[in-house]
Amino acid sequence: GCSKTTVSRALSGKGRIGENTREQILNYAKSCGYKPNAAAKALAEKRSFNVGVVLPGDSELMEIPFFQSCLLGIYERASGRNHDVLVVMDRQGQIDGLQRIAEKEKADGVILTRSVLGDPHVAYLLEKQMPFVVIGSCEDRSILQVDNHHVEACREITAYLTQSMKKPALIGGSEDYVVNRRRLRGFTEGIESQRRKVRMDLIYQNCITRTQVEEAVRSALEKQADGIVCMDDKICGYALHCLDTLHVRIPRDIRVASFYSSPYLDNCAPGITSLKFHPKELGSAACQVLLDRIEGKNVPERTLLGYEIVIKDSTKMTGVYRR
């Protein structure tokens, strides 16, 4: 005995309707096993209720756990808000997967899981005026970003390491990645905070392959560095292998630390002093920001999450300091 309009208002929760009438309609719908048609709802609201996620198609084996954890955080947050996740993989410099999502209107917004200087994904999404969030940092502060406090974290752990490293070397990856630039900044600020001069000849950047890392390690040893700080776990793994081959003992002959921890480093002996971040929290926070923006809510342009400094035997001290 109710009109279509009244039933619609009761089911959607929108519009003015008496509470008793709403309750009767909802109870009847429940008794009939009624469920809204998701496709019809999406068409009516001009939304797909999908979140697009772009993963790097050129990621290496050691990077996979980070992106898996990040994706899990995205999925749990999206599922909790009645959205599905659509994943594509693009190699650096390519946007084929992203274009398929955008041109076919398969997602309401996109999460980019890697931040690269001059990223074509960012340029494309800005042109399309499609909501998106970057996991990482961008120079353009108008872009929604969710990241860790990399500069602060690297500055703090470097300041601590200078207590035992008087002549530390830094081995870093590609300068195209914004995170590597921020880690370099944190390293230099950490040394300067102790009123010490940064040795530019002991900073090795763009060490991408095993051979390049090994060359940096050998050079640092020749210059009598007493510590090696690696920007990530992959570089640290290569450095540890090289030191083992050269029969250089840790920490007796040289101390080693990493600006990023991983399950791989957790299994090293001795344990490696490192920075620990939580990629699952990054993914969850990025999805939260994106969905809030899609729904027209006010969101911060930049969200920064915390970190842990984990001190292990590679620097001869133990303990965990949370920040």
C-alpha positions as CSV (number, residue, x, y, z in Angstrom):
1,G,0.0,0.0,0.0
2,C,3.0,2.3,-0.3
3,S,4.0,4.3,-3.4
4,K,7.3,3.7,-5.2
5,T,8.7,7.0,-3.9
6,T,8.0,6.1,-0.3
7,V,9.6,2.6,-0.7
8,S,12.6,4.2,-2.4
9,R,13.0,6.7,0.4
10,A,12.8,4.0,3.0
11,L,15.4,1.8,1.3
12,S,17.9,4.6,0.5
13,G,17.5,6.4,3.8
14,K,17.1,9.6,1.9
15,G,14.1,11.9,1.9
16,R,11.4,12.6,4.5
17,I,9.3,9.6,5.6
18,G,7.7,8.6,8.9
19,E,9.8,6.3,11.1
20,N,7.0,3.7,11.5
21,T,6.5,3.5,7.7
22,R,10.2,3.2,7.2
23,E,10.5,0.4,9.7
24,Q,7.5,-1.5,8.2
25,I,9.0,-1.3,4.7
26,L,12.5,-2.4,5.8
27,N,11.1,-5.3,7.8
28,Y,9.0,-6.4,4.8
29,A,12.1,-6.1,2.5
30,K,14.1,-8.2,4.9
31,S,11.4,-10.9,5.1
32,C,11.4,-11.1,1.3
33,G,15.2,-11.4,1.1
34,Y,15.4,-8.2,-0.9
35,K,18.9,-6.9,-1.7
36,P,19.6,-3.7,-3.8
37,N,21.0,-4.3,-7.3
38,A,24.6,-3.1,-7.1
39,A,24.8,-2.5,-10.9
40,A,21.6,-0.5,-10.9
41,K,22.7,1.5,-7.9
42,A,26.0,2.3,-9.6
43,L,24.3,3.4,-12.7
44,A,21.9,5.6,-10.9
45,E,24.6,7.2,-8.8
46,K,27.1,7.3,-11.8
47,R,29.6,5.4,-9.7
48,S,31.4,2.1,-10.1
49,F,32.0,1.5,-6.4
50,N,35.5,0.3,-7.4
51,V,38.9,1.5,-6.3
52,G,41.6,1.2,-8.9
53,V,45.1,0.3,-7.7
54,V,48.2,0.6,-9.9
55,L,51.1,-1.7,-8.9
56,P,54.5,-1.4,-10.5
57,G,54.9,-4.2,-13.1
58,D,58.7,-4.1,-12.8
59,S,58.9,-4.6,-9.0
60,E,61.5,-7.2,-7.9
61,L,61.0,-10.2,-5.7
62,M,62.2,-8.5,-2.5
63,E,59.7,-5.6,-3.1
64,I,56.7,-7.9,-3.4
65,P,55.9,-8.2,0.4
66,F,55.6,-4.4,0.6
67,F,53.1,-4.2,-2.2
68,Q,51.2,-7.3,-0.9
69,S,50.8,-5.8,2.5
70,C,49.9,-2.4,1.1
71,L,47.2,-4.0,-1.2
72,L,45.8,-5.9,1.8
73,G,45.3,-2.7,3.7
74,I,43.6,-1.1,0.7
75,Y,41.3,-4.1,0.3
76,E,40.2,-4.2,3.9
77,R,39.4,-0.5,4.0
78,A,37.6,-0.6,0.7
79,S,35.6,-3.7,1.6
80,G,34.6,-2.1,4.9
81,R,33.1,0.8,2.9
82,N,31.3,-1.5,0.3
83,H,33.8,-1.0,-2.5
84,D,35.7,-3.5,-4.5
85,V,39.4,-3.2,-5.6
86,L,40.5,-3.4,-9.2
87,V,44.3,-4.0,-9.7
88,V,46.4,-3.3,-12.7
89,M,50.2,-3.4,-13.2
90,D,52.1,-0.9,-15.2
91,R,55.8,-0.8,-15.9
92,Q,57.7,2.5,-15.2
93,G,56.9,5.0,-18.0
94,Q,53.8,3.0,-19.2
95,I,50.2,3.8,-18.3
96,D,48.3,1.2,-20.3
97,G,46.6,-0.4,-17.3
98,L,45.6,3.0,-15.8
99,Q,44.1,4.1,-19.2
100,R,41.9,1.0,-19.3
101,I,40.5,1.8,-15.9
102,A,39.9,5.5,-16.6
103,E,38.6,5.3,-20.2
104,K,36.1,2.5,-19.4
105,E,35.1,4.2,-16.2
106,K,35.8,1.1,-14.2
107,A,36.8,2.9,-11.0
108,D,35.8,6.0,-9.1
109,G,39.3,6.8,-8.1
110,V,42.9,5.5,-8.2
111,I,45.7,4.7,-5.8
112,L,49.2,4.9,-7.1
113,T,51.5,2.7,-5.0
114,R,54.8,4.2,-6.1
115,S,56.0,7.8,-6.4
116,V,58.4,8.6,-9.3
117,L,59.7,11.9,-10.5
118,G,57.8,13.0,-13.6
119,D,55.4,10.1,-13.3
120,P,53.1,9.9,-16.4
121,H,50.4,8.3,-14.2
122,V,50.1,11.5,-12.2
123,A,50.1,13.7,-15.3
124,Y,47.4,11.5,-16.9
125,L,45.1,11.5,-13.8
126,L,45.4,15.3,-13.5
127,E,44.5,15.7,-17.1
128,K,41.5,13.4,-16.7
129,Q,40.5,15.2,-13.4
130,M,40.1,11.7,-11.8
131,P,40.4,11.5,-8.0
132,F,43.6,9.8,-7.0
133,V,46.0,9.3,-4.1
134,V,49.8,8.6,-4.2
135,I,51.4,6.3,-1.7
136,G,54.6,8.2,-1.3
137,S,55.5,11.8,-1.7
138,C,55.3,14.2,-4.6
139,E,56.8,17.6,-5.1
140,D,53.3,18.9,-6.0
141,R,51.7,19.5,-2.7
142,S,48.2,19.8,-4.3
143,I,48.3,16.0,-4.9
144,L,46.9,13.8,-2.2
145,Q,49.7,11.9,-0.6
146,V,50.0,9.3,2.1
147,D,53.5,8.5,3.2
148,N,55.8,7.8,6.2
149,H,58.0,10.3,7.9
150,H,61.0,9.3,5.9
151,V,63.0,12.4,6.4
152,E,62.4,12.5,10.1
153,A,63.0,8.8,10.5
154,C,66.3,8.7,8.5
155,R,67.5,11.9,10.3
156,E,66.8,10.3,13.7
157,I,68.4,6.9,13.0
158,T,71.4,8.6,11.4
159,A,71.9,10.8,14.4
160,Y,71.9,7.7,16.6
161,L,74.2,5.8,14.3
162,T,76.9,8.5,14.4
163,Q,77.5,7.5,18.0
164,S,79.2,4.3,16.7
165,M,79.9,5.3,13.1
166,K,82.5,8.1,12.7
167,K,82.9,7.7,9.0
168,P,79.6,6.3,7.6
169,A,79.0,5.6,3.9
170,L,75.5,5.7,2.3
171,I,74.5,3.4,-0.5
172,G,71.3,4.5,-2.3
173,G,69.1,3.5,-5.2
174,S,67.6,5.4,-8.1
175,E,67.3,9.1,-7.7
176,D,64.1,8.9,-9.8
177,Y,62.2,7.6,-6.7
178,V,61.1,10.4,-4.4
179,V,61.5,8.2,-1.4
180,N,65.3,7.9,-2.1
181,R,65.7,11.6,-2.3
182,R,63.9,12.0,1.1
183,R,66.1,9.3,2.7
184,L,69.2,11.1,1.4
185,R,68.0,14.3,2.9
186,G,67.3,12.6,6.3
187,F,70.8,11.1,6.2
188,T,72.6,14.4,5.6
189,E,70.4,16.2,8.2
190,G,71.2,13.5,10.7
191,I,74.9,13.9,10.3
192,E,74.7,17.7,10.3
193,S,72.6,17.6,13.5
194,Q,75.7,16.1,15.2
195,R,77.8,19.1,14.0
196,R,79.6,16.9,11.6
197,K,80.4,17.4,8.0
198,V,78.8,15.2,5.3
199,R,81.4,13.2,3.3
200,M,80.0,13.5,-0.2
201,D,82.7,11.0,-1.5
202,L,81.1,8.4,0.7
203,I,77.6,8.8,-0.7
204,Y,76.8,6.4,-3.5
205,Q,73.6,6.9,-5.4
206,N,71.9,5.1,-8.3
207,C,73.2,1.7,-7.1
208,I,70.5,-0.4,-8.7
209,T,72.2,-3.7,-9.6
210,R,74.2,-6.1,-7.4
211,T,77.4,-5.2,-9.2
212,Q,76.8,-1.4,-8.6
213,V,76.2,-2.1,-4.9
214,E,79.3,-4.3,-4.6
215,E,81.4,-1.6,-6.3
216,A,80.1,0.9,-3.7
217,V,80.9,-1.4,-0.8
218,R,84.5,-2.0,-2.1
219,S,85.0,1.8,-2.6
220,A,83.7,2.5,0.9
221,L,86.1,0.0,2.4
222,E,89.0,1.4,0.5
223,K,88.2,4.8,2.0
224,Q,88.1,3.2,5.4
225,A,84.5,3.8,6.2
226,D,83.5,2.3,9.5
227,G,79.8,2.0,8.7
228,I,77.6,1.3,5.8
229,V,74.0,2.6,5.7
230,C,71.8,1.2,3.0
231,M,68.6,3.0,1.7
232,D,66.6,-0.2,1.5
233,D,66.5,-3.9,2.2
234,K,67.5,-5.0,-1.3
235,I,70.6,-2.8,-1.3
236,C,71.4,-4.0,2.2
237,G,71.1,-7.7,1.0
238,Y,73.6,-7.1,-1.8
239,A,76.0,-5.2,0.6
240,L,75.8,-8.1,3.2
241,H,76.6,-10.6,0.5
242,C,79.6,-8.6,-0.7
243,L,80.9,-8.1,2.8
244,D,80.6,-11.9,3.5
245,T,82.5,-12.7,0.3
246,L,85.3,-10.3,1.4
247,H,85.3,-11.9,4.9
248,V,84.5,-8.5,6.5
249,R,82.8,-9.2,9.8
250,I,79.8,-7.4,11.2
251,P,79.9,-5.5,13.5
252,R,83.6,-6.1,14.4
253,D,85.1,-4.8,11.2
254,I,82.2,-2.6,10.0
255,R,78.7,-1.7,11.2
256,V,75.7,-1.9,8.9
257,A,72.2,-0.4,9.0
258,S,69.2,-0.1,6.7
259,F,66.7,2.7,6.2
260,Y,64.0,-0.1,5.5
261,S,63.4,-3.3,7.2
262,S,61.8,-6.5,5.8
263,P,61.3,-10.2,6.6
264,Y,64.6,-10.8,4.7
265,L,66.6,-8.6,7.0
266,D,64.8,-10.1,10.0
267,N,66.4,-13.4,9.3
268,C,70.0,-12.1,9.0
269,A,72.7,-12.9,11.5
270,P,73.7,-10.7,13.1
271,G,70.4,-8.8,13.1
272,I,70.4,-5.6,11.1
273,T,69.6,-2.2,12.7
274,S,66.9,-0.7,10.6
275,L,63.8,1.5,10.2
276,K,60.5,-0.4,10.3
277,F,57.4,0.9,8.5
278,H,53.9,-0.7,8.2
279,P,52.8,-0.9,4.5
280,K,49.4,-2.3,5.4
281,E,48.6,0.9,7.4
282,L,49.8,2.9,4.4
283,G,47.4,1.1,2.1
284,S,44.5,1.5,4.5
285,A,45.1,5.2,5.1
286,A,45.5,5.9,1.3
287,C,42.1,4.1,0.6
288,Q,40.4,6.1,3.4
289,V,41.7,9.4,2.0
290,L,40.6,8.5,-1.5
291,L,37.1,7.4,-0.6
292,D,36.6,10.5,1.6
293,R,37.6,12.7,-1.3
294,I,35.3,10.8,-3.7
295,E,32.4,11.4,-1.3
296,G,33.2,15.1,-1.1
297,K,34.7,15.2,2.4
298,N,37.5,17.5,3.4
299,V,40.8,15.5,3.5
300,P,44.4,16.6,4.3
301,E,46.6,17.0,1.2
302,R,49.4,15.1,3.0
303,T,49.1,12.3,5.5
304,L,52.3,11.1,7.3
305,L,52.4,7.9,9.3
306,G,54.9,6.8,12.0
307,Y,57.9,4.5,12.1
308,E,60.0,2.4,14.5
309,I,63.8,2.4,14.9
310,V,64.9,-1.2,15.6
311,I,68.4,-1.4,17.0
312,K,70.1,-4.8,16.6
313,D,73.5,-6.4,16.8
314,S,74.8,-5.0,13.5
315,T,75.5,-1.8,15.4
316,K,76.2,-3.5,18.7
317,M,73.2,-2.2,20.6
318,T,69.7,-3.7,21.2
319,G,66.2,-2.3,21.7
320,V,63.2,-0.9,19.9
321,Y,62.3,2.8,20.0
322,R,58.8,3.6,18.7
323,R,57.9,7.0,17.2
